[in-house]
Amino acid sequence: MTQAKQSSNGHLIAIITMFFIFAMISFVTNMAAPFGNIWGFRYEWAGMAGNLMNFTAYLFMGIPAGNMLIKYGYKKTALIALAVGAIGLGIQLLSSVVGDNIIVIGGENPTTLNLFIYLLGALVCGVCVCMLNTVVNPMLNLLGGGGNKGNQLIQTGGTLNSLSATLTPLLVGVLVGTLTKDTTMAAVAPLVITGIIIFILAFIIISFIKIQEPQANLSKVTYEHHPLAFRHCLLGVIAIFFYVGIEVGIPGELNAWISRESFEGAAAVAGSLAAIYWLLMLVGRFLSSIISGKVSTKVQMTTVSSVAIIFILIAIFLPEDITFTSPEVKALNITSGVVPMKCLFLFLCGLCTSVMWGGIFNLATEGLGKYTAKASGLFMTMVVGGGIMPFIQDWIGRNFGYVNSYWLVLAMLIYILYYSLIGSKNVNTDIPVDEMVSDPV
């Protein structure tokens, strides 16, 4: 086999591996919201607590994860992340069998130990997906050579990410059925066990394959500047913070709204409605993966952020008494129900948010060269927005109305539009970036 062919095979294996990891990220992340509904029925404040813990991990793990890329490379960092993920899911599984009768905080509604075990597991899983995200995004972008091709690979991986994201809340809804105060994590144990097995198998498989590193010997490079010296990277870091809040907040609050208000106890209905949003994200990313080679990232980002703003405004102002009947899927034990038409426009936002993650990352890391790994760590730190902003949105929803909480989403979308039009331009092209030469590991 010629050296060129070996390099091509290593390139392809690396891309396929990153696609698989992309799917694993959403599988773990999207457990938080439906699992939160289980705890939310016992403790009102805990509805978004697991999601908050999951994303809080990004705050303190993002930069260390970027440093791990520099010290250990992409493959070893991914293996460490998979091991951590299996441990995190194991801790969540433990919460279904331990501590339900041990009171940690007393009062009229005493808080039991198993909730805190679950939250610890959610935090550990957050560490896992933070490291995986730190690996997969820059690697796909660099393997594609940046630009439109780099964005195309990220969007293709994102399609698999969305497929996994669509299935997770749907499966939780099927396993839980009717949500009551007596529902516990034991109801979703089969899904958690499945996740543990997948992580272990992924660890074994990736251990035995050779992955071509897109950048080599990063630990020997001298960094004269910081990634935030690039204005488009700094503004992109802020955009990622808001974007993840948008992506998680739209379906998360929709799930909470239908579960708590319109269909109290109908977890399967709420889960299916949220799944439609993630399904549309899959469709959007699939379409973007087709056109990204020809349509620039900036054009895509400007278009989808503008349309999302329109959808949110319609959802806010459309009268709640205008309704439609959600579909029934007997095979998945999903019952139909009459829900506000507002939900339809919230679903449609999935088409728009689908391309934002890859688009922002692509724009913000364009031209960074050797600073890409460090920048990726910064981006992962700001993913904490997916815990903070939905937590704030849920507080607004519970106190001022669930529909009114989407004003926060609107404000964040306006910033995304600004970044797409103006903030994403690289005005620091005078900073040397010294591109790296790749070699196999």
Secondary structure, DSSP 8 states (H G I E B T S, - for coil): --HHHHHHHHHHHHHHHHHHHHHHHHHHHTTHHHHHHHHHTT-GGGTTHHHHHHHHHHHHHHHHHHHHHHHH-HHHHHHHHHHHHHHHHHHHHHTTTSSTT-EEE-SSS-EEHHHHHHHHHHHHHHHHHHHHHHHHHHHHHHHTTSHHHHHHHHHHHHHHHHHHHHHHHHHHHHHH-B--TT--GGGGHHHHHHHHHHHHHHHHHHHTS--EESS--GGG----S-GGGSHHHHHHHHHHHHHHHHHHHHHHHHHHHIIIIITTTBHHHHHHHHHHHHHHHHHHHHHHHHHTTTS-HHHHHHHHHHHHHHHHHHHHHS-TT-EEE---BGGGTB---EEETHHHHHHHHHHHHTTHHHHHHHHHHTT-GGGHHHHHHHHHHHTTHHHHHHHHHHHHHHHH-TTTTHHHHHHHHHHHHHIIIIITS---TTS-------EE-
